[in-house]
Amino acid sequence: MHFSLMTATPGETDLKIIKKVKDSNALIEISVLNHIIVARDGNFLFADEGSL
């Protein structure tokens, strides 16, 4: 859940974290298929939004 806004919209921290995860996983050849934010107002799937 995105605690700062209780909304499914990704914040700057979400974007920074997913970039770090993707970059570090690439070193060991693991792909990130999705990153999901679940909140009271719905959810946000990075893959569906083309954000990966």
Contact map, one row per residue, 1 for C-alpha under 8 A:
1110011100000000000000000000000000001110000000000000
1111111111100000000000000000000000001110000000000000
1111111000000000000000000000000000000000000000000000
0111110000000000000000000000000000000000000000000000
0111111000000000000000000000000000000000000000000000
1111111100000000000000000000000000000011100000000000
1110111110000000000000000000000000000111111000000000
1100011111000000000000000000000000001111111100000000
0100001111100000000000000000000000001000001100000000
0100000111111110000000000000000000001000000100000000
0100000011111110000000000000000000000000000000000000
0000000001111111000000000000000000000000000000000000
0000000001111111100000000000000000000000000000000000
0000000001111111110000000000000000000000000000000000
0000000001111111111000000000000000000000000000000000
0000000000011111111100000000000000000000000000000000
0000000000001111111110000000000000000000000000000000
0000000000000111111111000000000000100000000000000000
0000000000000011111111100000000000000000000000000000
0000000000000001111111110000000000000000000000000000
0000000000000000111111111000000100000000000000000000
0000000000000000011111111100001100000000000000000000
0000000000000000001111111110000000000000000000000000
0000000000000000000111111111000000000000000000000000
0000000000000000000011111111111100000000000000000000
0000000000000000000001111111111000000000000000000000
0000000000000000000000111111110000000000000000000000
0000000000000000000000011111110000000000000000000000
0000000000000000000000001111111000000000000000000000
0000000000000000000000001111111100000000000000000000
0000000000000000000001001100111110000000000000000000
0000000000000000000011001000011111100000000000000001
0000000000000000000000000000001111100000000000100001
0000000000000000000000000000000111110000000011100001
0000000000000000010000000000000111111000000011100000
0000000000000000000000000000000001111100001111000000
1100000111000000000000000000000000111110001110000000
1100001100000000000000000000000000011111011100000000
1100011100000000000000000000000000001111111000000000
0000011100000000000000000000000000000111110000000000
0000011100000000000000000000000000000011111000000000
0000001100000000000000000000000000000111111100000000
0000001110000000000000000000000000011110111110000000
0000000111000000000000000000000000011100011111001000
0000000000000000000000000000000001111000001111111000
0000000000000000000000000000000001110000000111111111
0000000000000000000000000000000011100000000011111111
0000000000000000000000000000000000000000000011111110
0000000000000000000000000000000000000000000111111110
0000000000000000000000000000000000000000000001111111
0000000000000000000000000000000000000000000001111111
0000000000000000000000000000000111000000000001100111
